[in-house]
Structures are given as C-alpha cells and as structure tokens.
Amino acid sequence: MSLFTSNTLYPVTASIPNGYATQITDKQKNKIIFLDVTPARTPNLKTPSDNSIVPIHDTLIAPQINKDIIYENIKPVFTILRIMGVLPLTRPQAGLNQFQIASPSMLYSIVCYILLISYVLYLSLHKLQILRTAEGRFEEAVIEYLFTVYLFPMLVIPIIWYETRKIADILNGWVDFEICYKKLSGRILSIKLYKKALAIAVIIPLLSTSSVIITHVTMVHFNLMQILPYIFLDILTYILGGYWYLLCEILSVCASILAEDFQQALRHVGPAGKVAKYRALWLRLSKLARDTGLANCYTFTFLNLYLFLIITLSIYGLLSQISEGFGTKDIGLAVTACCSIFLLFFICDEAHNASHNVRTNFQKKLLMVELSWMNTDAQTEVNMFLRATEMNPSQISLGGFFDVNRHLFKSLLATMVTYLVVLLQFQISIPDDNQRQMETEENQNQLNETVVAETTKMTTSLATTILTTLAKKKQKN
C-alpha cells in the first residue's frame, strides 16, 4: 500500500512504492568521498590554550621535553663539549643558537686552548720515555711516533670553532622542522634520546681515561702529570664520536616518525594537499641530513684520517712482535687499536643507517601506498613525492670529499692493509741489533782467520828462503 502517489519533486509518472522514490533505490551506494581535512585529535593530544601554564619538568627525573626538542635531547654531550672549551655555542634564548666571536663562550674556549698548548709544550721538554726491550730500533721509533700522533686532536679544536656557526644553523633548522611537524600533525616531535646522551656524557670520559692509563702503564714510564693532556684529547676524540651518533640517530628517528605518520594519514584521508605538505616536510629533513655532513665536514674528515693513522700504527706494533710473542707492551697497543676501529666503524655505520632511513625506507613506504582509491590529484602528488626522493640525495657527505657510509670503512681497511704490508717489508729489510752483532762477530772471525793465514804463509815463505840460502852457502864451502 502506497502512502503517497505523487510528489512535486519527482515526475508524476514515477511511482513511489511504500513512500520511497525509485530514484533513491537507484542511487549508487559505494561512492568514495575524499575529505581534505585534518583528522580529529584525541583528547590527550589537544594543544593547550595560550592562558595555560606549562609545568616545569626535571629532565634528570622525567625527560619529557616539549620544545627545542633536538637540543634538549643531546644537551649532555653539548655540555661536555662546551666545558672542554671545544664548542663556543651561545643561546640567547630557547630555540635560538648563535656563534659570536666576541662572546664569553669564545673567550673561555681560547683560554682553555692556550692552557692546553702551553701544557703540551712544557711536556715536550720532558719527553715520554718508552720502555725499551730487545726489539729493533725501527719498531721502537714507530711506537714513539704513536705517542706524538696521540696529540694530533689538538688541531681539531680550531676546526670545530670554525664550524660552530654551521652547527648553530643546523640546530636552528631542527627548531624550524619541529614547528612544521607540529603544525602538520598536531603533535610534538617524539624523540627520546636524552638518556642515551646522558649515558654517553658519563661513560665515554670514564672509558677514555681508563684506556689512556692502561696504555701508559704498559708502554711508557708512568707519570701522572704527563698523561693529563692525553686523557683530555682522548675524551675529545670519543665524545665527538658520541656527538656524531646522536646526530645520525636523530635523523633516523625523525625519518621513521615521518614515514609512519604519512602512512597513517593516507589510511583516513586522501587529499592532494596533505601529501604535498608531507613532501615539503621530507625535503626539509633531507636537507638537514645533507647539512649535517656539511656542518661537520672538516672536523670529521680530520677525525677519520686520525683514526686511520692510529689504527695503522697500532696494528703494525702488534704484528711486529709476532715472532717473539706478545708482551705487556702489546696490551696498550691492542686496546688502542680495538677502540679506534670500533669508533671508525661506528661513525661510518651510523651515517649509513641515517641515510638509509631518510631515503630508502621512505621510498618503501611510498611504494606500498594503495593508489587505486585515491583521486587523480592525490595520485599525482604521491608520484611527485616518490620522484622527489629519487632526485634529492640524502647521503651524509663530508663537504663532497667522500660519503660517510660502510663503503668508506671498507676502503679505509683496504688501504690500511696495504700500508701494513709496506711497513712489515721495510722492517724485514732492516736487520735488528742482534743480527748486526752476529754479522759483526762473523766478520771479525773471518778477518782474524785471514790474518792468521797470511801470517802463517809469510812465516813459511821466510823460513823456506832462509833454509834455501843456508843450503846454497854450504854447497859452496
């Protein structure tokens, strides 16, 4: 039974069975609707009002950092570098990092560096006395050069001063990235590296001090006043490795967060504008990855070459003692070689992982996106995003000299083997003191035998001449 027979909104001829128009039943049911809106935020993620008071957090107890996140997470390592007078960075306000030549931080750094240079010059007048044994002179000379090489990191301090301005720009760039991410996602960038940075700032000085003490106790006449600059420079070397690890880890974490957010956003909405915003944010992250290598270009180029030299000399010192067995002196060389190899691998591996996460992993997320349900504009934006990841390299390059990755570590090891072969061949070609003594004794014995033989021959000839003369005289008589 029909409730209505006609309706002015529909043609008169159209029947309305049971009060429903036939056009309603013919309407397409599976129609996709795209909403160019931001998903509703959960109650826990609402932005506080301007009149609210942000509670103060004690980062040592509850490391929940809400602004200037990158600097606050790696602040312990920056604090160690500033105390050592290596990084004269000034912060007039939160979120603003500067380098000023006429600043108290720079003055403090210059004073610390002058004191270090003066102390090293004073110690140069009282050279370290190497524990000498029966080894050849060439090996002992190499070990003496090793303790001179240990002082090379003094040269890296002015290099870091030169690059502090670029490091400040990197930190300011991270602040801009945090702001853009919060505007796009409505959340604070979730990075939890404060505990790792605090552990690095505490453990590395302890391990570096122990390593230097072990090396000096086993290899030189131990003197506490002489090892202080070595401890300072060893801590500087390894704390720079920790600083590099934190920078690369931040890049990896941010890339993972951005990829997950992008994939989650595409599950709910499919607008072209949303994809374009994520592409712009990824381009900013890729630029930060490249600028990280440029900002630390000369510092880590010098550090990699320094570690290469230390590893080569230390391993040569170990290999030169194989024929006579390992002794107490080799403990310090083994510790130095292992720590340096580990640090060099760590630098190359972390940079490799950061570059991989920023580019390759993000490309995988884009390739896994289902495009069939998106509109044409969204599909175009995704394709442009994928092309942007291909055209914008995210490798961490040290000023264009070389890319920091696992291939660099392999190349350095191959070069190191070549130098070790040359050094060992050079050692074999130079006889040691025992060989020289044996050759001298052998030459002396040969000389004595020759003299005795010549004397005997002369005596025999003289006796023969005398007897012949006497015989001739007897025949005449």
Solvent accessible surface area in square Angstrom, and as a share of the most:
residue,aa,sasa,rsa
1,M,209,0.93
2,S,54,0.35
3,L,133,0.66
4,F,128,0.53
5,T,115,0.67
6,S,64,0.42
7,N,62,0.32
8,T,140,0.81
9,L,149,0.74
10,Y,64,0.24
11,P,81,0.51
12,V,123,0.71
13,T,134,0.78
14,A,25,0.19
15,S,74,0.48
16,I,14,0.07
17,P,69,0.43
18,N,100,0.51
19,G,28,0.27
20,Y,140,0.53
21,A,8,0.06
22,T,49,0.29
23,Q,79,0.35
24,I,100,0.51
25,T,97,0.56
26,D,115,0.59
27,K,147,0.62
28,Q,130,0.58
29,K,182,0.77
30,N,136,0.70
31,K,146,0.62
32,I,106,0.54
33,I,131,0.67
34,F,63,0.26
35,L,105,0.52
36,D,104,0.54
37,V,87,0.50
38,T,78,0.45
39,P,57,0.36
40,A,101,0.78
41,R,122,0.44
42,T,70,0.41
43,P,109,0.68
44,N,145,0.74
45,L,75,0.37
46,K,139,0.59
47,T,76,0.44
48,P,86,0.54
49,S,76,0.49
50,D,149,0.77
51,N,142,0.73
52,S,53,0.34
53,I,159,0.81
54,V,91,0.52
55,P,90,0.57
56,I,173,0.88
57,H,65,0.29
58,D,75,0.39
59,T,41,0.24
60,L,126,0.63
61,I,142,0.72
62,A,36,0.28
63,P,40,0.25
64,Q,112,0.50
65,I,30,0.15
66,N,63,0.32
67,K,152,0.64
68,D,12,0.06
69,I,5,0.03
70,I,2,0.01
71,Y,7,0.03
72,E,39,0.18
73,N,2,0.01
74,I,1,0.01
75,K,86,0.36
76,P,16,0.10
77,V,1,0.00
78,F,1,0.00
79,T,57,0.33
80,I,40,0.20
81,L,4,0.02
82,R,77,0.28
83,I,106,0.54
84,M,21,0.09
85,G,1,0.01
86,V,0,0.00
87,L,3,0.01
88,P,1,0.01
89,L,0,0.00
90,T,21,0.12
91,R,56,0.20
92,P,84,0.53
93,Q,118,0.52
94,A,72,0.56
95,G,18,0.18
96,L,57,0.28
97,N,3,0.02
98,Q,56,0.25
99,F,24,0.10
100,Q,86,0.38
101,I,126,0.64
102,A,104,0.80
103,S,10,0.07
104,P,112,0.71
105,S,27,0.17
106,M,17,0.07
107,L,116,0.58
108,Y,101,0.39
109,S,2,0.01
110,I,64,0.33
111,V,70,0.40
112,C,34,0.21
113,Y,39,0.15
114,I,100,0.51
115,L,114,0.57
116,L,18,0.09
117,I,53,0.27
118,S,57,0.37
119,Y,55,0.21
120,V,16,0.09
121,L,112,0.56
122,Y,123,0.47
123,L,21,0.10
124,S,56,0.36
125,L,143,0.71
126,H,96,0.43
127,K,151,0.64
128,L,32,0.16
129,Q,113,0.50
130,I,11,0.06
131,L,60,0.30
132,R,147,0.53
133,T,81,0.47
134,A,76,0.59
135,E,33,0.15
136,G,8,0.08
137,R,171,0.62
138,F,45,0.19
139,E,16,0.07
140,E,9,0.04
141,A,32,0.25
142,V,10,0.06
143,I,5,0.02
144,E,60,0.27
145,Y,137,0.52
146,L,2,0.01
147,F,8,0.03
148,T,76,0.44
149,V,10,0.06
150,Y,27,0.10
151,L,33,0.16
152,F,77,0.32
153,P,4,0.03
154,M,25,0.11
155,L,101,0.50
156,V,3,0.02
157,I,4,0.02
158,P,53,0.33
159,I,44,0.22
160,I,6,0.03
161,W,31,0.11
162,Y,148,0.56
163,E,0,0.00
164,T,0,0.00
165,R,125,0.46
166,K,67,0.28
167,I,9,0.05
168,A,2,0.02
169,D,86,0.44
170,I,12,0.06
171,L,4,0.02
172,N,36,0.18
173,G,19,0.18
174,W,4,0.01
175,V,25,0.14
176,D,66,0.34
177,F,1,0.01
178,E,14,0.06
179,I,87,0.44
180,C,43,0.26
181,Y,5,0.02
182,K,86,0.36
183,K,162,0.69
184,L,20,0.10
185,S,20,0.13
186,G,8,0.08
187,R,84,0.31
188,I,66,0.33
189,L,5,0.02
190,S,66,0.42
191,I,11,0.06
192,K,173,0.73
193,L,6,0.03
194,Y,21,0.08
195,K,143,0.61
196,K,93,0.39
197,A,0,0.00
198,L,65,0.33
199,A,43,0.33
200,I,27,0.13
201,A,10,0.07
202,V,82,0.47
203,I,87,0.44
204,I,29,0.15
205,P,28,0.18
206,L,115,0.57
207,L,115,0.57
208,S,5,0.03
209,T,41,0.24
210,S,55,0.35
211,S,18,0.12
212,V,12,0.07
213,I,64,0.33
214,I,72,0.36
215,T,5,0.03
216,H,3,0.01
217,V,80,0.46
218,T,14,0.08
219,M,0,0.00
220,V,3,0.01
221,H,104,0.46
222,F,99,0.41
223,N,68,0.35
224,L,107,0.53
225,M,112,0.50
226,Q,20,0.09
227,I,1,0.00
228,L,79,0.39
229,P,2,0.02
230,Y,21,0.08
231,I,25,0.13
232,F,55,0.23
233,L,2,0.01
234,D,30,0.15
235,I,25,0.13
236,L,0,0.00
237,T,4,0.03
238,Y,40,0.15
239,I,0,0.00
240,L,4,0.02
241,G,2,0.02
242,G,5,0.04
243,Y,8,0.03
244,W,1,0.00
245,Y,28,0.11
246,L,1,0.00
247,L,7,0.04
248,C,0,0.00
249,E,35,0.16
250,I,1,0.00
251,L,1,0.00
252,S,13,0.09
253,V,38,0.22
254,C,1,0.01
255,A,1,0.01
256,S,56,0.36
257,I,34,0.17
258,L,1,0.01
259,A,4,0.03
260,E,92,0.41
261,D,18,0.09
262,F,2,0.01
263,Q,37,0.16
264,Q,86,0.38
265,A,11,0.08
266,L,9,0.05
267,R,162,0.59
268,H,120,0.54
269,V,13,0.08
270,G,1,0.01
271,P,7,0.04
272,A,25,0.19
273,G,34,0.33
274,K,19,0.08
275,V,1,0.00
276,A,31,0.24
277,K,124,0.53
278,Y,7,0.03
279,R,45,0.17
280,A,60,0.46
281,L,6,0.03
282,W,0,0.00
283,L,61,0.30
284,R,96,0.35
285,L,0,0.00
286,S,0,0.00
287,K,112,0.47
288,L,10,0.05
289,A,1,0.00
290,R,71,0.26
291,D,32,0.17
292,T,2,0.01
293,G,0,0.00
294,L,85,0.42
295,A,3,0.03
296,N,4,0.02
297,C,4,0.02
298,Y,100,0.38
299,T,4,0.03
300,F,1,0.00
301,T,24,0.14
302,F,46,0.19
303,L,5,0.03
304,N,2,0.01
305,L,101,0.50
306,Y,20,0.08
307,L,2,0.01
308,F,31,0.13
309,L,65,0.32
310,I,3,0.02
311,I,0,0.00
312,T,8,0.04
313,L,24,0.12
314,S,0,0.00
315,I,37,0.19
316,Y,1,0.00
317,G,2,0.02
318,L,31,0.16
319,L,64,0.32
320,S,12,0.08
321,Q,11,0.05
322,I,100,0.51
323,S,108,0.70
324,E,116,0.52
325,G,39,0.37
326,F,136,0.57
327,G,42,0.40
328,T,89,0.52
329,K,20,0.08
330,D,10,0.05
331,I,91,0.46
332,G,0,0.00
333,L,1,0.01
334,A,36,0.28
335,V,41,0.23
336,T,15,0.09
337,A,4,0.03
338,C,86,0.52
339,C,42,0.25
340,S,3,0.02
341,I,55,0.28
342,F,131,0.55
343,L,9,0.05
344,L,0,0.00
345,F,83,0.35
346,F,58,0.24
347,I,1,0.00
348,C,0,0.00
349,D,20,0.10
350,E,20,0.09
351,A,0,0.00
352,H,60,0.27
353,N,48,0.24
354,A,0,0.00
355,S,16,0.10
356,H,72,0.32
357,N,30,0.15
358,V,0,0.00
359,R,56,0.20
360,T,46,0.27
361,N,48,0.24
362,F,1,0.00
363,Q,34,0.15
364,K,107,0.45
365,K,47,0.20
366,L,6,0.03
367,L,122,0.60
368,M,138,0.62
369,V,23,0.13
370,E,103,0.46
371,L,56,0.28
372,S,91,0.59
373,W,79,0.28
374,M,10,0.04
375,N,53,0.27
376,T,105,0.61
377,D,92,0.48
378,A,0,0.00
379,Q,56,0.25
380,T,66,0.38
381,E,31,0.14
382,V,4,0.02
383,N,81,0.42
384,M,92,0.41
385,F,0,0.00
386,L,39,0.19
387,R,160,0.58
388,A,13,0.10
389,T,0,0.00
390,E,98,0.44
391,M,143,0.64
392,N,41,0.21
393,P,69,0.43
394,S,1,0.01
395,Q,70,0.31
396,I,1,0.00
397,S,26,0.16
398,L,0,0.00
399,G,33,0.32
400,G,65,0.63
401,F,125,0.52
402,F,56,0.23
403,D,62,0.32
404,V,3,0.01
405,N,37,0.19
406,R,116,0.42
407,H,116,0.52
408,L,20,0.10
409,F,30,0.12
410,K,123,0.52
411,S,43,0.28
412,L,25,0.12
413,L,60,0.30
414,A,62,0.48
415,T,59,0.35
416,M,5,0.02
417,V,88,0.51
418,T,81,0.47
419,Y,115,0.44
420,L,17,0.08
421,V,72,0.41
422,V,85,0.49
423,L,41,0.20
424,L,47,0.23
425,Q,113,0.50
426,F,101,0.42
427,Q,37,0.17
428,I,141,0.71
429,S,79,0.51
430,I,60,0.31
431,P,47,0.30
432,D,46,0.24
433,D,60,0.31
434,N,81,0.42
435,Q,93,0.41
436,R,92,0.34
437,Q,108,0.48
438,M,131,0.58
439,E,94,0.42
440,T,87,0.50
441,E,92,0.41
442,E,98,0.44
443,N,93,0.48
444,Q,93,0.41
445,N,85,0.43
446,Q,99,0.44
447,L,102,0.51
448,N,69,0.36
449,E,117,0.52
450,T,74,0.43
451,V,83,0.48
452,V,96,0.55
453,A,61,0.47
454,E,92,0.41
455,T,76,0.44
456,T,77,0.45
457,K,143,0.60
458,M,135,0.60
459,T,82,0.48
460,T,79,0.46
461,S,60,0.39
462,L,113,0.56
463,A,46,0.36
464,T,77,0.45
465,T,81,0.47
466,I,86,0.44
467,L,120,0.60
468,T,63,0.37
469,T,60,0.35
470,L,104,0.52
471,A,50,0.39
472,K,123,0.52
473,K,120,0.51
474,K,163,0.69
475,Q,153,0.68
476,K,175,0.74
477,N,162,0.83
